[in-house]
Amino acid sequence: MKKIFETRLEAIDWIADNVENEGQFEAVREKLLFNYIYSGTYFIDTDEMKEDVVMRDQED
């Protein structure tokens, strides 16, 4: 599912409320920035977010 935000601050607040730790926050924030650079829209693909977070946690 794609979650679209009006502003970067709105997106950052949402990310902070929906991750479990700082590593996850950084990973999702970077994805948000990447999406904005290439599309001009602040959005997070929540399905992709879960995959990235699980992969990062398993590496630790």
PDB file of N, CA, C and O in Angstrom:
ATOM      1  N   MET A   1       0.840  -1.167   0.000  1.00  0.00           N
ATOM      2  CA  MET A   1       0.000   0.000   0.000  1.00  0.00           C
ATOM      3  C   MET A   1       0.897   1.247   0.000  1.00  0.00           C
ATOM      4  O   MET A   1       1.914   1.291   0.692  1.00  0.00           O
ATOM      5  N   LYS A   2       0.521   2.211  -0.751  1.00  0.00           N
ATOM      6  CA  LYS A   2       1.271   3.455  -0.867  1.00  0.00           C
ATOM      7  C   LYS A   2       0.660   4.510   0.062  1.00  0.00           C
ATOM      8  O   LYS A   2      -0.524   4.829  -0.042  1.00  0.00           O
ATOM      9  N   LYS A   3       1.479   5.043   0.967  1.00  0.00           N
ATOM     10  CA  LYS A   3       1.049   6.100   1.892  1.00  0.00           C
ATOM     11  C   LYS A   3       1.652   7.404   1.388  1.00  0.00           C
ATOM     12  O   LYS A   3       2.874   7.545   1.335  1.00  0.00           O
ATOM     13  N   ILE A   4       0.796   8.366   1.014  1.00  0.00           N
ATOM     14  CA  ILE A   4       1.235   9.641   0.445  1.00  0.00           C
ATOM     15  C   ILE A   4       1.083  10.740   1.495  1.00  0.00           C
ATOM     16  O   ILE A   4       0.111  10.771   2.248  1.00  0.00           O
ATOM     17  N   PHE A   5       2.063  11.636   1.526  1.00  0.00           N
ATOM     18  CA  PHE A   5       2.084  12.726   2.501  1.00  0.00           C
ATOM     19  C   PHE A   5       2.121  14.065   1.786  1.00  0.00           C
ATOM     20  O   PHE A   5       2.668  14.180   0.690  1.00  0.00           O
ATOM     21  N   GLU A   6       1.543  15.065   2.407  1.00  0.00           N
ATOM     22  CA  GLU A   6       1.541  16.424   1.865  1.00  0.00           C
ATOM     23  C   GLU A   6       2.897  17.104   2.064  1.00  0.00           C
ATOM     24  O   GLU A   6       3.365  17.836   1.192  1.00  0.00           O
ATOM     25  N   THR A   7       3.523  16.857   3.214  1.00  0.00           N
ATOM     26  CA  THR A   7       4.789  17.523   3.537  1.00  0.00           C
ATOM     27  C   THR A   7       5.792  16.510   4.078  1.00  0.00           C
ATOM     28  O   THR A   7       5.430  15.405   4.482  1.00  0.00           O
ATOM     29  N   ARG A   8       7.052  16.913   4.075  1.00  0.00           N
ATOM     30  CA  ARG A   8       8.107  16.058   4.625  1.00  0.00           C
ATOM     31  C   ARG A   8       7.905  15.873   6.125  1.00  0.00           C
ATOM     32  O   ARG A   8       8.096  14.771   6.638  1.00  0.00           O
ATOM     33  N   LEU A   9       7.526  16.924   6.829  1.00  0.00           N
ATOM     34  CA  LEU A   9       7.309  16.834   8.267  1.00  0.00           C
ATOM     35  C   LEU A   9       6.205  15.830   8.602  1.00  0.00           C
ATOM     36  O   LEU A   9       6.341  15.039   9.535  1.00  0.00           O
ATOM     37  N   GLU A  10       5.130  15.867   7.849  1.00  0.00           N
ATOM     38  CA  GLU A  10       4.044  14.900   8.054  1.00  0.00           C
ATOM     39  C   GLU A  10       4.569  13.478   7.868  1.00  0.00           C
ATOM     40  O   GLU A  10       4.233  12.582   8.642  1.00  0.00           O
ATOM     41  N   ALA A  11       5.384  13.276   6.852  1.00  0.00           N
ATOM     42  CA  ALA A  11       5.946  11.955   6.579  1.00  0.00           C
ATOM     43  C   ALA A  11       6.879  11.502   7.695  1.00  0.00           C
ATOM     44  O   ALA A  11       6.816  10.351   8.127  1.00  0.00           O
ATOM     45  N   ILE A  12       7.744  12.397   8.165  1.00  0.00           N
ATOM     46  CA  ILE A  12       8.684  12.058   9.233  1.00  0.00           C
ATOM     47  C   ILE A  12       7.934  11.697  10.510  1.00  0.00           C
ATOM     48  O   ILE A  12       8.302  10.742  11.193  1.00  0.00           O
ATOM     49  N   ASP A  13       6.896  12.443  10.836  1.00  0.00           N
ATOM     50  CA  ASP A  13       6.082  12.133  12.016  1.00  0.00           C
ATOM     51  C   ASP A  13       5.452  10.750  11.886  1.00  0.00           C
ATOM     52  O   ASP A  13       5.440   9.982  12.848  1.00  0.00           O
ATOM     53  N   TRP A  14       4.932  10.431  10.711  1.00  0.00           N
ATOM     54  CA  TRP A  14       4.303   9.134  10.487  1.00  0.00           C
ATOM     55  C   TRP A  14       5.337   8.015  10.628  1.00  0.00           C
ATOM     56  O   TRP A  14       5.073   6.988  11.254  1.00  0.00           O
ATOM     57  N   ILE A  15       6.506   8.225  10.044  1.00  0.00           N
ATOM     58  CA  ILE A  15       7.562   7.218  10.139  1.00  0.00           C
ATOM     59  C   ILE A  15       7.928   6.977  11.606  1.00  0.00           C
ATOM     60  O   ILE A  15       8.023   5.831  12.045  1.00  0.00           O
ATOM     61  N   ALA A  16       8.133   8.058  12.359  1.00  0.00           N
ATOM     62  CA  ALA A  16       8.502   7.932  13.773  1.00  0.00           C
ATOM     63  C   ALA A  16       7.462   7.139  14.557  1.00  0.00           C
ATOM     64  O   ALA A  16       7.808   6.402  15.481  1.00  0.00           O
ATOM     65  N   ASP A  17       6.202   7.285  14.198  1.00  0.00           N
ATOM     66  CA  ASP A  17       5.130   6.571  14.892  1.00  0.00           C
ATOM     67  C   ASP A  17       4.987   5.115  14.458  1.00  0.00           C
ATOM     68  O   ASP A  17       4.294   4.340  15.117  1.00  0.00           O
ATOM     69  N   ASN A  18       5.641   4.729  13.347  1.00  0.00           N
ATOM     70  CA  ASN A  18       5.406   3.402  12.785  1.00  0.00           C
ATOM     71  C   ASN A  18       6.637   2.523  12.664  1.00  0.00           C
ATOM     72  O   ASN A  18       6.592   1.502  11.978  1.00  0.00           O
ATOM     73  N   VAL A  19       7.724   2.888  13.304  1.00  0.00           N
ATOM     74  CA  VAL A  19       8.916   2.032  13.311  1.00  0.00           C
ATOM     75  C   VAL A  19       9.260   1.675  14.751  1.00  0.00           C
ATOM     76  O   VAL A  19       8.787   2.299  15.700  1.00  0.00           O
ATOM     77  N   GLU A  20      10.095   0.657  14.883  1.00  0.00           N
ATOM     78  CA  GLU A  20      10.411   0.159  16.217  1.00  0.00           C
ATOM     79  C   GLU A  20      11.724   0.691  16.784  1.00  0.00           C
ATOM     80  O   GLU A  20      11.912   0.701  18.001  1.00  0.00           O
ATOM     81  N   ASN A  21      12.641   1.137  15.909  1.00  0.00           N
ATOM     82  CA  ASN A  21      13.929   1.598  16.421  1.00  0.00           C
ATOM     83  C   ASN A  21      14.562   2.594  15.456  1.00  0.00           C
ATOM     84  O   ASN A  21      14.031   2.855  14.377  1.00  0.00           O
ATOM     85  N   GLU A  22      15.691   3.138  15.856  1.00  0.00           N
ATOM     86  CA  GLU A  22      16.355   4.177  15.068  1.00  0.00           C
ATOM     87  C   GLU A  22      16.837   3.661  13.712  1.00  0.00           C
ATOM     88  O   GLU A  22      16.792   4.391  12.722  1.00  0.00           O
ATOM     89  N   GLY A  23      17.295   2.420  13.662  1.00  0.00           N
ATOM     90  CA  GLY A  23      17.742   1.843  12.392  1.00  0.00           C
ATOM     91  C   GLY A  23      16.622   1.772  11.378  1.00  0.00           C
ATOM     92  O   GLY A  23      16.816   2.087  10.204  1.00  0.00           O
ATOM     93  N   GLN A  24      15.469   1.365  11.822  1.00  0.00           N
ATOM     94  CA  GLN A  24      14.304   1.305  10.946  1.00  0.00           C
ATOM     95  C   GLN A  24      13.906   2.709  10.506  1.00  0.00           C
ATOM     96  O   GLN A  24      13.553   2.931   9.348  1.00  0.00           O
ATOM     97  N   PHE A  25      13.965   3.649  11.439  1.00  0.00           N
ATOM     98  CA  PHE A  25      13.624   5.028  11.115  1.00  0.00           C
ATOM     99  C   PHE A  25      14.518   5.543   9.991  1.00  0.00           C
ATOM    100  O   PHE A  25      14.030   6.128   9.024  1.00  0.00           O
ATOM    101  N   GLU A  26      15.814   5.328  10.117  1.00  0.00           N
ATOM    102  CA  GLU A  26      16.763   5.800   9.103  1.00  0.00           C
ATOM    103  C   GLU A  26      16.510   5.157   7.744  1.00  0.00           C
ATOM    104  O   GLU A  26      16.550   5.830   6.715  1.00  0.00           O
ATOM    105  N   ALA A  27      16.252   3.858   7.746  1.00  0.00           N
ATOM    106  CA  ALA A  27      16.010   3.149   6.482  1.00  0.00           C
ATOM    107  C   ALA A  27      14.773   3.680   5.771  1.00  0.00           C
ATOM    108  O   ALA A  27      14.791   3.893   4.559  1.00  0.00           O
ATOM    109  N   VAL A  28      13.719   3.889   6.513  1.00  0.00           N
ATOM    110  CA  VAL A  28      12.462   4.359   5.915  1.00  0.00           C
ATOM    111  C   VAL A  28      12.579   5.825   5.498  1.00  0.00           C
ATOM    112  O   VAL A  28      12.041   6.225   4.466  1.00  0.00           O
ATOM    113  N   ARG A  29      13.279   6.618   6.296  1.00  0.00           N
ATOM    114  CA  ARG A  29      13.480   8.033   5.949  1.00  0.00           C
ATOM    115  C   ARG A  29      14.274   8.157   4.649  1.00  0.00           C
ATOM    116  O   ARG A  29      13.966   9.005   3.812  1.00  0.00           O
ATOM    117  N   GLU A  30      15.285   7.322   4.479  1.00  0.00           N
ATOM    118  CA  GLU A  30      16.057   7.335   3.238  1.00  0.00           C
ATOM    119  C   GLU A  30      15.189   6.946   2.043  1.00  0.00           C
ATOM    120  O   GLU A  30      15.314   7.529   0.967  1.00  0.00           O
ATOM    121  N   LYS A  31      14.326   5.978   2.230  1.00  0.00           N
ATOM    122  CA  LYS A  31      13.408   5.563   1.160  1.00  0.00           C
ATOM    123  C   LYS A  31      12.455   6.707   0.805  1.00  0.00           C
ATOM    124  O   LYS A  31      12.156   6.922  -0.369  1.00  0.00           O
ATOM    125  N   LEU A  32      11.983   7.434   1.807  1.00  0.00           N
ATOM    126  CA  LEU A  32      11.121   8.597   1.579  1.00  0.00           C
ATOM    127  C   LEU A  32      11.844   9.629   0.718  1.00  0.00           C
ATOM    128  O   LEU A  32      11.278  10.148  -0.244  1.00  0.00           O
ATOM    129  N   LEU A  33      13.082   9.920   1.063  1.00  0.00           N
ATOM    130  CA  LEU A  33      13.874  10.893   0.303  1.00  0.00           C
ATOM    131  C   LEU A  33      14.085  10.419  -1.135  1.00  0.00           C
ATOM    132  O   LEU A  33      13.939  11.201  -2.075  1.00  0.00           O
ATOM    133  N   PHE A  34      14.423   9.156  -1.308  1.00  0.00           N
ATOM    134  CA  PHE A  34      14.598   8.578  -2.640  1.00  0.00           C
ATOM    135  C   PHE A  34      13.321   8.733  -3.460  1.00  0.00           C
ATOM    136  O   PHE A  34      13.368   9.158  -4.614  1.00  0.00           O
ATOM    137  N   ASN A  35      12.191   8.392  -2.867  1.00  0.00           N
ATOM    138  CA  ASN A  35      10.906   8.504  -3.572  1.00  0.00           C
ATOM    139  C   ASN A  35      10.627   9.946  -3.983  1.00  0.00           C
ATOM    140  O   ASN A  35      10.141  10.199  -5.086  1.00  0.00           O
ATOM    141  N   TYR A  36      10.935  10.889  -3.095  1.00  0.00           N
ATOM    142  CA  TYR A  36      10.683  12.292  -3.401  1.00  0.00           C
ATOM    143  C   TYR A  36      11.586  12.788  -4.537  1.00  0.00           C
ATOM    144  O   TYR A  36      11.134  13.503  -5.431  1.00  0.00           O
ATOM    145  N   ILE A  37      12.846  12.406  -4.493  1.00  0.00           N
ATOM    146  CA  ILE A  37      13.789  12.843  -5.531  1.00  0.00           C
ATOM    147  C   ILE A  37      13.338  12.370  -6.913  1.00  0.00           C
ATOM    148  O   ILE A  37      13.412  13.121  -7.885  1.00  0.00           O
ATOM    149  N   TYR A  38      12.872  11.127  -6.995  1.00  0.00           N
ATOM    150  CA  TYR A  38      12.531  10.564  -8.300  1.00  0.00           C
ATOM    151  C   TYR A  38      11.088  10.756  -8.736  1.00  0.00           C
ATOM    152  O   TYR A  38      10.771  10.558  -9.909  1.00  0.00           O
ATOM    153  N   SER A  39      10.200  11.141  -7.811  1.00  0.00           N
ATOM    154  CA  SER A  39       8.799  11.302  -8.213  1.00  0.00           C
ATOM    155  C   SER A  39       8.241  12.691  -7.905  1.00  0.00           C
ATOM    156  O   SER A  39       7.219  13.088  -8.464  1.00  0.00           O
ATOM    157  N   GLY A  40       8.912  13.433  -7.015  1.00  0.00           N
ATOM    158  CA  GLY A  40       8.391  14.733  -6.617  1.00  0.00           C
ATOM    159  C   GLY A  40       7.257  14.643  -5.618  1.00  0.00           C
ATOM    160  O   GLY A  40       6.596  15.642  -5.330  1.00  0.00           O
ATOM    161  N   THR A  41       7.025  13.443  -5.085  1.00  0.00           N
ATOM    162  CA  THR A  41       5.963  13.207  -4.113  1.00  0.00           C
ATOM    163  C   THR A  41       6.544  12.505  -2.892  1.00  0.00           C
ATOM    164  O   THR A  41       7.347  11.581  -3.017  1.00  0.00           O
ATOM    165  N   TYR A  42       6.128  12.956  -1.711  1.00  0.00           N
ATOM    166  CA  TYR A  42       6.524  12.257  -0.495  1.00  0.00           C
ATOM    167  C   TYR A  42       5.605  11.055  -0.316  1.00  0.00           C
ATOM    168  O   TYR A  42       4.410  11.211  -0.069  1.00  0.00           O
ATOM    169  N   PHE A  43       6.168   9.859  -0.441  1.00  0.00           N
ATOM    170  CA  PHE A  43       5.368   8.669  -0.206  1.00  0.00           C
ATOM    171  C   PHE A  43       6.239   7.521   0.281  1.00  0.00           C
ATOM    172  O   PHE A  43       7.451   7.489   0.069  1.00  0.00           O
ATOM    173  N   ILE A  44       5.580   6.592   0.935  1.00  0.00           N
ATOM    174  CA  ILE A  44       6.206   5.369   1.416  1.00  0.00           C
ATOM    175  C   ILE A  44       5.350   4.209   0.923  1.00  0.00           C
ATOM    176  O   ILE A  44       4.126   4.230   1.056  1.00  0.00           O
ATOM    177  N   ASP A  45       5.994   3.207   0.359  1.00  0.00           N
ATOM    178  CA  ASP A  45       5.306   1.965   0.027  1.00  0.00           C
ATOM    179  C   ASP A  45       5.391   1.102   1.283  1.00  0.00           C
ATOM    180  O   ASP A  45       6.455   0.565   1.593  1.00  0.00           O
ATOM    181  N   THR A  46       4.290   0.967   2.002  1.00  0.00           N
ATOM    182  CA  THR A  46       4.329   0.292   3.303  1.00  0.00           C
ATOM    183  C   THR A  46       4.686  -1.185   3.170  1.00  0.00           C
ATOM    184  O   THR A  46       5.276  -1.743   4.095  1.00  0.00           O
ATOM    185  N   ASP A  47       4.356  -1.836   2.067  1.00  0.00           N
ATOM    186  CA  ASP A  47       4.751  -3.230   1.872  1.00  0.00           C
ATOM    187  C   ASP A  47       6.267  -3.322   1.737  1.00  0.00           C
ATOM    188  O   ASP A  47       6.892  -4.207   2.322  1.00  0.00           O
ATOM    189  N   GLU A  48       6.850  -2.423   0.979  1.00  0.00           N
ATOM    190  CA  GLU A  48       8.290  -2.363   0.800  1.00  0.00           C
ATOM    191  C   GLU A  48       8.980  -2.008   2.117  1.00  0.00           C
ATOM    192  O   GLU A  48      10.051  -2.533   2.422  1.00  0.00           O
ATOM    193  N   MET A  49       8.379  -1.137   2.875  1.00  0.00           N
ATOM    194  CA  MET A  49       8.930  -0.710   4.156  1.00  0.00           C
ATOM    195  C   MET A  49       9.107  -1.913   5.073  1.00  0.00           C
ATOM    196  O   MET A  49      10.152  -2.051   5.708  1.00  0.00           O
ATOM    197  N   LYS A  50       8.127  -2.769   5.153  1.00  0.00           N
ATOM    198  CA  LYS A  50       8.209  -3.944   6.023  1.00  0.00           C
ATOM    199  C   LYS A  50       9.321  -4.879   5.569  1.00  0.00           C
ATOM    200  O   LYS A  50      10.032  -5.435   6.407  1.00  0.00           O
ATOM    201  N   GLU A  51       9.486  -5.065   4.274  1.00  0.00           N
ATOM    202  CA  GLU A  51      10.546  -5.919   3.755  1.00  0.00           C
ATOM    203  C   GLU A  51      11.913  -5.356   4.093  1.00  0.00           C
ATOM    204  O   GLU A  51      12.790  -6.103   4.528  1.00  0.00           O
ATOM    205  N   ASP A  52      12.120  -4.063   3.908  1.00  0.00           N
ATOM    206  CA  ASP A  52      13.400  -3.428   4.215  1.00  0.00           C
ATOM    207  C   ASP A  52      13.729  -3.553   5.693  1.00  0.00           C
ATOM    208  O   ASP A  52      14.872  -3.834   6.054  1.00  0.00           O
ATOM    209  N   VAL A  53      12.752  -3.349   6.538  1.00  0.00           N
ATOM    210  CA  VAL A  53      12.968  -3.387   7.977  1.00  0.00           C
ATOM    211  C   VAL A  53      13.326  -4.796   8.420  1.00  0.00           C
ATOM    212  O   VAL A  53      14.244  -4.967   9.223  1.00  0.00           O
ATOM    213  N   VAL A  54      12.642  -5.789   7.929  1.00  0.00           N
ATOM    214  CA  VAL A  54      12.940  -7.166   8.301  1.00  0.00           C
ATOM    215  C   VAL A  54      14.344  -7.543   7.863  1.00  0.00           C
ATOM    216  O   VAL A  54      15.082  -8.169   8.624  1.00  0.00           O
ATOM    217  N   MET A  55      14.721  -7.170   6.649  1.00  0.00           N
ATOM    218  CA  MET A  55      16.054  -7.498   6.151  1.00  0.00           C
ATOM    219  C   MET A  55      17.128  -6.842   7.000  1.00  0.00           C
ATOM    220  O   MET A  55      18.123  -7.488   7.329  1.00  0.00           O
ATOM    221  N   ARG A  56      16.958  -5.599   7.358  1.00  0.00           N
ATOM    222  CA  ARG A  56      17.957  -4.900   8.169  1.00  0.00           C
ATOM    223  C   ARG A  56      18.067  -5.529   9.546  1.00  0.00           C
ATOM    224  O   ARG A  56      19.177  -5.681  10.056  1.00  0.00           O
ATOM    225  N   ASP A  57      16.954  -5.899  10.165  1.00  0.00           N
ATOM    226  CA  ASP A  57      16.981  -6.496  11.490  1.00  0.00           C
ATOM    227  C   ASP A  57      17.678  -7.859  11.478  1.00  0.00           C
ATOM    228  O   ASP A  57      18.346  -8.215  12.448  1.00  0.00           O
ATOM    229  N   GLN A  58      17.534  -8.611  10.413  1.00  0.00           N
ATOM    230  CA  GLN A  58      18.159  -9.925  10.336  1.00  0.00           C
ATOM    231  C   GLN A  58      19.662  -9.844  10.165  1.00  0.00           C
ATOM    232  O   GLN A  58      20.371 -10.789  10.513  1.00  0.00           O
ATOM    233  N   GLU A  59      20.164  -8.738   9.638  1.00  0.00           N
ATOM    234  CA  GLU A  59      21.598  -8.580   9.437  1.00  0.00           C
ATOM    235  C   GLU A  59      22.333  -8.325  10.745  1.00  0.00           C
ATOM    236  O   GLU A  59      23.519  -8.639  10.847  1.00  0.00           O
ATOM    237  N   ASP A  60      21.670  -7.771  11.736  1.00  0.00           N
ATOM    238  CA  ASP A  60      22.322  -7.410  13.008  1.00  0.00           C
ATOM    239  C   ASP A  60      22.698  -8.611  13.820  1.00  0.00           C
ATOM    240  O   ASP A  60      23.253  -8.470  14.910  1.00  0.00           O
TER     241      ASP A  60
END
